[in-house]
Amino acid sequence: MNGIHPTIVRILLLLTILMVLSCGFPEPDSVTQILRQPKITPDYADLIIPPNIAPMHFQIQEEGKVFRVSIQSSNLEPIIIQSSNPEIRIAQKTWRRLLQKNKGKSFRIDIDVQTSDEKWERFESIINHVSESDIDGFLVYRRLRPYHTLWGTMGIYQRNLEDFSETPLLLNRTMDNTCINCHSFYQKRPDRMILHTRGRSGSGMLVADGENVIKVDTRTAFNQGHATFRSWHPNGEIVAVSINRFIQFFHATGESREVCDLGSDLMLYHFESNTMSTYPTIAHPDRMETYPCWAPDGCSLFFCSAPKIESYLTAEERDIDAVYSRIQYDLHQIPYDPESGTWGKITTILSSSETGKSVVMPNVSPDGRFLLFSIADYGSFPIFNKSSDIYMMDLQTGDYHKPDINSDETESSMCWSSNGRWFVFVSKRMDGLYAFPYLCHVDESGRVSKPFLLPQDDPDYYETVRETFNVPEFVTGPVETSWQALSRAALDNASLIQANLDEKVQVDQVTGASVRSMWQQP
C-alpha cells in the first residue's frame, strides 16, 4: 500500500475487519452452546431502549481470540461484526437504521467466541426491545471530581443522546473557579434556563433567555442565603427555590463527606417584577423546607420538610455530629392559585414516621400521574448517602413502591423526559465513588424497565473516567445560550441585579402558633 496515507490504511482495515454483512463471515462449522448469556460491559442486555439513542457499544468479557456478534431483527438484514478485539462498535448509520426499522419490536444479539483451541462457543441470546417513544435529544449535567474538601475544576455539559457529541455549556475555569450548580430549564426548552453560582467571582442566580443573561442576587431582608434547589412554574413567570444553609463535614471511613442543612425555607422568585415572596406554610419558623417541585398543572407544589435543627439538639448533645443522622424529612403538597398567588393548606403525602426514613428529591411526571423521590436513612443530601434508593408513587392511589432498579450503592437526582416515558438518574453502583447517569423506560401503568448506562463511544469509558455526573436534566434541543454569555454574566458583579422583597412577606410574618394551625397533620 505504498503511497497511501497510514490513516486511510487503518480506516480501510478497520472497516474490513470489524463491520461487514453476513455474507462476509460464514457461520462457524460447529459450536458448543453455553447455557447463559455472555458477560458484556456495560450491561446492555434485556433492555427497553429509545429508538433515537446513540449506538450502544460494549465489550465482551469472555476469554477468546475471535469474537463474532450477530444482530438480528425482523425488519433488517443481519448485522455481523467479527474481530479479534472484544470491543464491539456499531456504525452510527447502521445502528440508527436498526432502531428505526424495529420500533415497537425486539432484536436479538448472538455472540460467538472462538477459544484458544480453535473451538467456537455460542452464548444464549441477548434480547433488547425498541420502544415506540423517543427520548429527549439532549441531556445536561454537571461533571466534577469528587474532591474531599474543596471543589476543583467542574463544568456544565450538554450531551447529544442521538450520538456521542458532548459540549461544555460553562466551565468554572472561565470564571475564577467559581462553583456552578443546580441548572434548570423551563419546560425542558433549550432557550430558557437558570444556573446558580457560588464563589470568589460572586454568588448569584444566572437567568438566561437565549443570549440575554442576567445575574440576580436573590438575598433579601427575609432570606440571607442564596437560592439553591429550584422548580419552574409551568407559566414560566415564577420559579420556586429553596434557601438552604448547608454545613459540610467529613468521616474518617466510608463515604468521606456529609452535608447537613442547618435551616431552609421556600420562596418564589418572580421574573417580571424581580421580587422574592413566600408564605408562612412554606417558610415555617419551626421547620426546614427544601426541594420544591411544581405539579404539571401549576396548581400545587410538592416539597420536603423536617423539624428545625434545634429540635434535635439536647443539653447533652449540642454538636451537629451527634444528631445529623436523626434528621428525617417528610413529603408534602400544598395547593397554589397562580392567578391570585394564594396558598392552601398543606397535606403530608408521605411522612418519615411512616417510612422510618427521610424522603427527599420529589420529581413528578409530566402527566401528573407518578412521583419519583429518594428515600434514605436520614438527611436531605442523598448523593452522599449510600442508603439512598429511588421510589415511585402513583398519585392517583397514593401507593408507593421501590422499583427493581436500585443497587446497594447511592441512587439520586431523577429527572423525567418531556413525554414521561423515560427518566434519568445517577448511581454510584459501579464503584461506590463515582455517580454516572442511567436511563429507564416507564410505561403507562408505571412499570419501570431495567436501567442502562448512558452509551459512550468507548465501551471502557466508565472504567477510566475520573469524574462524577450529577443533576442530569433532559432538554429537547441544543442549549441556545453560549458559554461566553453565561461567563460574562457570572463575572459581571457591577451589573448584579438585586431582587426585592415582596411586601406580602412582611405582612405574612405571623406567630409560630398561627402558622402551625394552617397545617394538616398526617
C-alpha positions in Angstrom: 0.0 0.0 0.0 2.9 2.4 -0.8 1.7 5.9 -1.4 -1.4 5.6 0.7 -1.7 7.7 3.8 -1.4 5.5 7.0 -4.6 6.9 8.4 -6.5 5.7 5.3 -4.9 2.3 5.6 -6.1 2.0 9.2 -9.6 3.0 8.3 -9.8 0.5 5.5 -8.5 -2.3 7.7 -11.0 -1.4 10.5 -13.9 -1.4 8.1 -12.8 -4.7 6.6 -12.2 -6.4 9.9 -15.0 -5.1 12.1 -18.1 -4.3 10.0 -19.4 -6.4 7.2 -22.7 -8.0 6.2 -23.5 -11.7 7.0 -22.1 -12.8 3.6 -18.6 -11.7 4.7 -18.2 -14.2 7.6 -19.7 -17.7 7.3 -21.3 -19.3 10.3 -18.9 -21.5 12.3 -19.0 -25.1 11.3 -19.8 -26.3 14.8 -20.3 -24.5 18.1 -20.7 -25.5 21.7 -23.8 -24.0 23.3 -23.2 -22.2 26.6 -26.3 -22.1 28.8 -26.0 -18.5 29.9 -25.8 -15.0 28.4 -22.4 -13.6 27.7 -20.8 -11.2 30.1 -20.7 -7.7 28.5 -19.9 -4.3 29.8 -21.8 -2.0 30.1 -24.7 -4.3 30.8 -26.8 -3.8 27.7 -28.9 -6.9 28.0 -32.7 -7.3 28.4 -33.5 -3.7 27.9 -36.1 -1.3 26.6 -34.2 1.3 24.6 -35.3 4.6 22.9 -35.4 4.5 19.0 -33.2 7.5 18.9 -30.4 6.6 21.3 -26.7 6.6 20.3 -25.1 3.2 19.4 -24.7 1.0 22.5 -21.1 -0.1 22.1 -20.0 -2.8 24.5 -17.1 -5.0 25.5 -17.3 -8.8 25.6 -15.9 -10.1 28.8 -15.3 -13.7 27.8 -11.9 -15.4 27.1 -11.3 -15.8 23.4 -9.2 -14.8 20.4 -12.0 -14.1 17.9 -15.4 -12.6 18.7 -18.4 -12.8 16.4 -21.6 -10.8 17.0 -24.8 -11.2 15.0 -27.6 -8.7 15.5 -30.8 -10.0 14.0 -34.2 -8.4 13.7 -37.4 -8.9 11.8 -37.2 -5.9 9.6 -33.5 -5.7 8.7 -30.8 -8.0 7.3 -28.4 -9.4 10.0 -25.5 -7.2 11.1 -22.3 -9.2 11.6 -19.3 -8.0 13.4 -16.2 -10.2 13.7 -13.0 -9.2 15.3 -10.1 -10.2 17.5 -10.9 -7.2 19.6 -13.6 -7.8 22.3 -14.7 -4.2 21.9 -17.9 -4.1 19.8 -18.7 -0.9 18.0 -21.7 -0.4 15.6 -21.7 2.2 12.9 -24.0 5.2 13.6 -26.0 4.8 10.4 -26.3 1.0 10.7 -27.5 1.4 14.3 -30.0 4.1 13.5 -31.4 2.1 10.7 -31.8 -0.9 13.0 -33.7 1.1 15.6 -35.9 3.0 13.2 -36.9 -0.2 11.3 -37.8 -2.0 14.5 -39.8 0.5 16.6 -42.0 -1.4 18.9 -40.2 -4.7 18.2 -37.3 -6.6 19.6 -33.9 -7.5 18.2 -31.5 -10.4 19.1 -27.8 -10.2 19.8 -26.0 -13.6 19.4 -22.4 -13.7 20.5 -19.9 -16.5 19.5 -16.4 -16.7 20.9 -13.5 -18.7 19.4 -11.4 -20.1 22.2 -7.6 -20.6 22.1 -8.1 -24.2 20.9 -9.9 -23.0 17.8 -13.3 -24.2 19.1 -16.4 -21.9 19.0 -18.7 -21.2 21.9 -22.2 -19.7 21.5 -23.9 -18.0 24.4 -27.6 -17.5 25.0 -29.1 -14.6 23.0 -29.5 -11.1 24.4 -32.9 -9.7 23.6 -33.5 -5.9 23.6 -36.7 -4.1 22.8 -37.0 -0.9 20.9 -39.7 1.5 22.3 -42.1 3.4 20.2 -41.3 6.5 22.3 -38.3 8.8 21.6 -36.2 10.2 24.4 -35.4 13.9 24.5 -32.5 14.7 22.3 -30.1 16.2 24.9 -29.0 15.7 28.5 -27.4 18.4 30.5 -25.3 17.5 33.6 -22.5 18.8 35.8 -19.2 16.9 35.8 -16.7 17.3 38.6 -14.0 15.4 40.5 -15.2 14.0 43.9 -12.8 16.1 46.0 -12.9 15.8 49.7 -12.9 19.4 51.0 -13.0 21.9 48.1 -14.3 21.9 44.6 -11.8 22.0 41.7 -12.4 22.1 38.0 -16.0 21.5 37.1 -18.3 22.2 34.2 -21.9 22.0 32.9 -22.0 19.9 29.8 -24.7 19.0 27.2 -24.7 15.6 25.6 -26.5 14.8 22.4 -28.2 11.5 23.2 -28.5 10.5 19.5 -24.7 10.4 19.1 -21.7 10.8 21.3 -21.1 14.5 21.0 -20.6 16.4 24.3 -20.0 20.1 24.5 -19.4 22.4 27.6 -22.1 25.0 28.4 -19.9 26.6 31.1 -16.6 25.7 32.7 -15.7 27.2 36.0 -12.1 27.8 34.9 -13.6 30.6 32.7 -14.9 32.3 35.8 -12.3 32.2 38.5 -13.1 28.6 39.5 -16.5 29.6 40.9 -18.8 26.7 41.9 -21.6 26.2 39.3 -24.6 24.1 40.1 -28.3 23.5 40.0 -29.1 24.2 36.3 -32.7 24.1 35.3 -34.7 24.6 32.0 -38.2 25.9 31.6 -40.3 23.1 30.2 -37.1 21.4 29.1 -36.7 24.1 26.4 -33.1 24.9 25.3 -33.7 28.7 25.3 -34.6 29.5 28.9 -32.5 28.3 31.8 -31.3 29.3 35.3 -28.0 28.4 36.9 -26.6 29.1 40.3 -23.0 30.2 41.0 -21.0 30.3 44.3 -17.5 31.5 44.9 -14.9 34.2 44.5 -16.4 35.8 41.4 -19.6 36.4 43.4 -22.7 34.3 44.0 -26.0 34.7 42.3 -28.6 33.1 40.0 -28.0 33.4 36.3 -31.2 33.8 34.3 -30.8 33.1 30.6 -33.1 33.8 27.7 -31.1 32.9 24.7 -28.0 35.1 24.7 -29.6 37.5 27.1 -28.2 36.6 30.6 -28.6 38.5 33.8 -27.2 37.7 37.3 -29.6 38.1 40.2 -28.8 38.3 43.9 -31.8 36.5 45.5 -30.9 37.6 49.0 -33.4 39.9 50.8 -34.1 41.0 54.4 -36.1 37.8 54.9 -33.6 35.3 53.3 -29.9 35.9 53.9 -28.9 32.9 51.9 -28.8 32.4 48.1 -31.3 30.3 46.1 -30.4 26.6 45.9 -32.8 23.9 44.6 -35.4 25.2 42.1 -38.5 24.3 40.1 -40.0 26.4 37.2 -43.7 27.1 37.4 -45.5 25.9 34.2 -46.5 29.5 33.4 -42.8 30.5 33.2 -43.4 33.6 35.3 -42.1 32.3 38.6 -39.6 29.8 39.9 -39.8 28.1 43.4 -36.5 28.0 45.1 -35.2 26.8 48.5 -32.9 28.9 50.6 -30.6 26.5 52.3 -27.8 26.9 55.0 -25.6 23.9 54.5 -22.7 22.7 56.6 -20.2 20.1 55.3 -18.1 17.8 57.4 -16.2 14.6 57.0 -15.9 11.0 58.1 -12.7 9.0 58.6 -14.1 5.9 57.0 -16.8 5.1 54.4 -18.3 8.0 52.4 -16.0 10.8 53.3 -18.4 13.7 53.1 -21.6 14.6 54.9 -23.8 17.5 54.1 -26.4 18.8 56.7 -29.0 21.5 56.2 -29.0 23.8 59.3 -32.0 25.8 58.1 -34.1 26.3 54.9 -37.2 28.0 53.6 -39.1 28.0 50.3 -39.6 31.2 48.3 -40.8 32.3 44.9 -38.8 34.4 42.5 -41.0 36.5 40.2 -39.2 37.2 36.9 -41.1 40.2 35.7 -41.1 42.1 39.0 -37.7 40.8 40.2 -39.2 40.1 43.6 -38.9 37.3 46.2 -42.1 36.2 48.0 -43.0 33.5 50.4 -45.8 32.3 52.7 -45.7 31.0 56.3 -46.6 27.5 55.5 -43.6 27.1 53.1 -41.3 29.1 55.3 -42.4 27.7 58.7 -40.5 29.1 61.7 -40.3 25.6 63.2 -39.3 23.6 60.1 -36.8 23.3 57.3 -38.4 23.3 53.8 -36.5 22.2 50.7 -36.7 20.5 47.2 -39.7 22.3 45.6 -41.4 20.6 42.7 -44.4 22.1 40.9 -47.2 19.8 39.7 -47.6 19.9 35.9 -50.8 22.0 36.1 -49.1 24.6 38.4 -51.9 24.4 41.0 -49.8 22.7 43.7 -46.3 22.4 44.9 -44.6 19.3 46.2 -41.7 19.8 48.7 -39.9 18.2 51.7 -39.6 19.4 55.3 -38.2 18.4 58.6 -38.2 19.9 62.1 -35.7 22.7 62.5 -32.2 21.6 63.6 -32.6 23.0 67.1 -35.3 20.4 67.9 -32.8 17.6 67.6 -30.2 19.1 69.9 -30.3 18.4 73.7 -28.5 19.8 76.6 -26.1 16.9 76.4 -25.8 16.9 72.6 -25.1 20.3 71.3 -22.9 19.1 68.4 -24.3 18.6 64.9 -22.1 15.5 64.6 -24.2 13.8 67.3 -27.6 14.4 65.7 -27.3 14.8 61.9 -28.2 11.1 61.3 -31.6 11.6 63.1 -32.9 14.3 60.8 -35.6 12.9 58.6 -37.8 14.8 56.0 -41.5 14.4 55.2 -43.0 14.8 51.7 -45.8 17.4 51.4 -48.1 19.0 48.8 -49.7 22.5 49.1 -52.3 24.0 46.7 -51.4 27.2 44.9 -53.6 29.6 42.8 -51.4 31.1 40.1 -53.9 33.8 39.3 -54.2 35.2 42.8 -50.9 33.9 44.2 -52.6 32.4 47.2 -51.8 29.2 49.0 -54.0 26.5 50.5 -53.4 24.0 53.4 -50.5 21.6 53.4 -51.1 17.9 53.1 -48.5 15.4 54.2 -48.1 12.9 51.3 -45.6 10.6 53.0 -44.1 11.1 56.5 -40.9 9.9 58.0 -42.8 8.4 60.8 -44.4 6.1 58.3 -41.2 5.2 56.4 -38.8 5.4 59.3 -36.5 7.2 56.8 -36.0 10.6 55.1 -38.0 11.4 51.9 -36.4 14.0 49.5 -36.0 15.0 45.9 -39.6 14.8 44.6 -40.0 14.8 40.8 -43.4 14.5 39.2 -44.1 13.0 35.8 -45.3 15.4 33.0 -48.8 13.9 33.1 -49.0 14.3 36.9 -49.6 10.6 37.4 -46.3 9.4 39.1 -43.9 10.9 41.6 -40.3 9.8 41.9 -38.4 10.5 45.1 -35.4 9.4 47.1 -35.7 7.6 50.5 -32.6 7.5 52.6 -31.9 6.7 56.3 -31.5 10.4 57.1 -30.8 13.9 55.8 -31.5 15.9 52.6 -28.4 15.2 50.6 -28.7 11.7 49.2 -25.8 11.9 46.8 -23.5 11.2 49.7 -25.8 8.7 51.4 -25.3 5.0 50.5 -28.7 4.1 51.8 -30.5 6.3 49.2 -32.9 4.5 46.9 -35.4 5.6 44.3 -39.1 5.1 45.0 -42.2 5.8 42.9 -45.7 6.8 44.0 -48.9 6.6 42.0 -50.6 9.9 42.8 -54.0 8.6 41.8 -53.9 5.9 44.6 -51.2 7.1 46.9 -49.5 3.7 46.7 -45.7 3.8 46.5 -43.0 1.2 46.0 -39.3 0.7 45.3 -38.8 -0.3 41.7 -36.3 -3.0 40.9 -33.8 -0.5 39.6 -31.9 0.2 42.8 -28.5 -1.2 43.9 -26.5 -1.4 47.1 -25.0 2.0 46.4 -26.4 5.5 46.1 -29.2 6.4 43.7 -30.4 10.0 43.3 -31.1 13.0 41.1 -34.0 11.8 39.0 -35.5 13.7 36.0 -38.4 12.8 33.7 -38.3 13.2 29.9 -40.8 15.5 28.3 -43.1 12.7 27.2 -42.9 10.9 30.5 -41.8 7.6 29.0 -38.2 7.9 30.3 -36.3 9.1 33.3 -32.7 9.5 34.1 -30.9 9.2 37.5 -27.4 8.9 38.8 -26.0 5.9 40.6 -22.7 5.0 42.3 -23.3 1.3 41.7 -20.1 0.8 39.7 -17.6 1.5 42.5 -19.4 3.4 45.3 -17.5 6.6 44.5 -18.4 8.0 41.0 -22.0 8.8 40.1 -22.9 8.0 36.5 -26.2 8.6 34.5 -28.6 5.7 33.9 -31.7 5.7 31.8 -35.0 3.8 32.4 -38.2 3.3 30.4 -41.6 3.8 32.1 -44.8 2.5 30.6 -48.3 3.9 31.0 -49.0 1.8 34.1 -45.8 2.9 35.8 -43.7 -0.3 35.2 -40.1 0.6 35.1 -37.6 -1.3 32.9 -34.0 -2.3 33.7 -31.8 0.8 33.8 -28.8 1.2 31.5 -25.7 3.4 31.4 -25.7 6.4 29.1 -23.9 5.0 26.0 -20.4 6.2 25.2 -18.3 5.8 22.1 -15.6 4.0 24.1 -17.1 0.9 25.8 -14.5 1.2 28.5 -15.3 4.9 29.2 -16.8 4.5 32.6 -13.9 2.4 33.8 -11.4 5.2 33.0 -13.3 8.5 33.6 -12.5 10.1 37.0 -15.4 12.5 37.3 -18.8 12.2 38.8 -22.0 13.3 37.0 -24.9 15.0 38.8 -28.1 17.0 38.3 -29.0 15.4 34.9 -31.7 17.4 33.1 -33.4 16.5 29.8 -33.5 19.2 27.2 -35.4 19.0 23.9 -32.7 20.6 21.8 -29.2 22.1 22.0 -28.9 24.9 24.5 -29.1 28.3 22.8 -27.1 30.2 25.4 -23.3 30.4 24.7 -20.7 29.8 27.4 -19.4 33.3 26.7 -22.7 34.9 27.6 -23.0 32.8 30.8 -19.4 33.5 31.9 -19.7 37.3 31.3 -22.8 37.5 33.4 -21.3 35.4 36.2 -18.3 37.7 36.4 -20.1 41.0 36.0 -20.9 41.9 39.6 -21.1 45.6 38.6 -24.5 44.9 36.9 -25.7 42.4 39.5 -29.5 42.8 39.9 -30.7 42.9 43.5 -34.1 41.1 44.0 -36.7 43.0 46.1 -38.7 41.5 48.9 -42.4 41.4 48.1 -44.2 43.4 50.8 -46.6 40.4 51.4 -43.7 38.6 53.0 -43.5 41.2 55.8 -47.3 41.1 56.3 -47.3 37.3 56.5 -44.8 37.1 59.3 -47.3 35.8 61.9 -46.5 33.9 65.0 -45.4 30.3 65.0 -48.7 29.2 66.7 -50.7 30.8 63.8 -48.6 29.1 61.2 -48.9 25.7 62.9 -52.7 25.9 62.8 -52.5 26.2 58.9 -51.0 22.7 58.6 -52.9 19.5 58.0 -51.1 16.9 60.1 -51.0 13.3 58.8 
